Amino acid sequence: MAAVSVRVMAGKLGRTGPISVRRDVFGVYGTNARIRSLKAQFNLIENVPFVRVALVTIRPQNSLDGQYVNLQRDVDNANDIWQAESNVWLYCTGSVVDNSGILGMNAVLDQPSCPLGVQGSPTAEETNLFNLGRNLGADLVGYFIAGSTNPGLGGCSAYPAGQRGFWVGFNADQNMFAHEITHVVGLNAHTGEDPDIADNDQDNLMWPTPGAITNQPADLENVQTNRIRNDPGIETA
Amino acid sequence: MPYTPEELKRLVDATCGNELERFAVLDEEDLRYLRRMVEGTVVVSRGAQQNALTLLGRAGDREADSLIINRLADYDERERINAADVLGRLATRDSIAAVADMINDPSPDVRRFAISALGRAGGDLARERLTQAATEESVSFVRRKAEQVLQELGER
């Protein structure tokens, strides 16, 4: 590879001004110990399609807790699966914490249903939540919250029209983030609802209980990866 | 019965909310099986019990109201939030009275969701308790929620 500069690579991602290699080139905003190769990242930026995602952690009003502790673990896991299965990568454009109290004292979202894709009649709380993070440079926003009305659920990808996003519950399995973002990007349904995927494919990322996926890392079939690659949010640098 | 017991058990085990959207049609046998999950005679995880509860609410299974009301004392904060939502959907006299009582729950967030559930249910008792919450509630975000729901009820 010819000599290239960090600034040039960051510029390909739309980053200008003072550059942080960690944030602006790798898109890393949390802690998850692993070796990250600048050469490999440059190769991704130059040659591999990607999706921008911004992250918001919702905390109770005036809480001093920071962003979700497993945020980077979840993003790295999703990136590993997507790169291995679909040759698409995730670029995280920013991560913020909201402690304005929009979801009460326990950060639980009022969400009566979870359709695939657009939520037809979002509650006021859904509308307020999905308004957050829209200034972080990504069309797609992932929210880390305590959960929704039903405590049996760890994630949902329904979003108000025009505000693509999804939420993942604190302490959900590490596959939950990858699962939910794959619902939004490519509109991939659960295995039992996807006519192109075997109903009993428990190795698949779109198994409805991501914590029970077998033979990890999770798989994606060609039809699913094609949906991801054809998503309107896919970019090339 | 559109689902076998094994299918129902596997489906309520889901942790992604989208899976619950598959339960568009539940017949009486399915509902009876879901009720048994909630009461614990069919053993499933606590999370799956809550999914079963949610499905009973969506199905409007009015027979489930006493089953849920009798378990409220054993439910934690998150489970009471779900129960408030489900009881509001069932909209029986007993279920609305139970949600109205949850306006006095020690948890402000349970009170917040009870207010939402009362707003969805509507009716005289709901209006009375919402008016009470809008004037007497001590936690500001809960009080604001009551004011907002009352306003929405007035616009219907």
Interface residues (C-beta under 8 A of the other chain):
Chain A: Q61 G101 G104 M105 N106 V108 D110 Q111 P112 S113 C114 P115 L116 T123 A124 G147 S148 T149 N150 P151 G152 L153 G154 G155 C156 S157 A158 A172 D173 M176 H179 E180 H183 A189 H190 G192 E193 P208 T209 P210 G211 A212
Chain B: L11 V12 D13 A14 T15 C16 G17 N18 E19 L20 E21 R22 R46 G47 A48 Q49 Q50 N51 L53 T54 R58 E77 R78 E79 I81 N82 D85 S107 P108 D109 R112 F113 S116 F141 V142 Q148
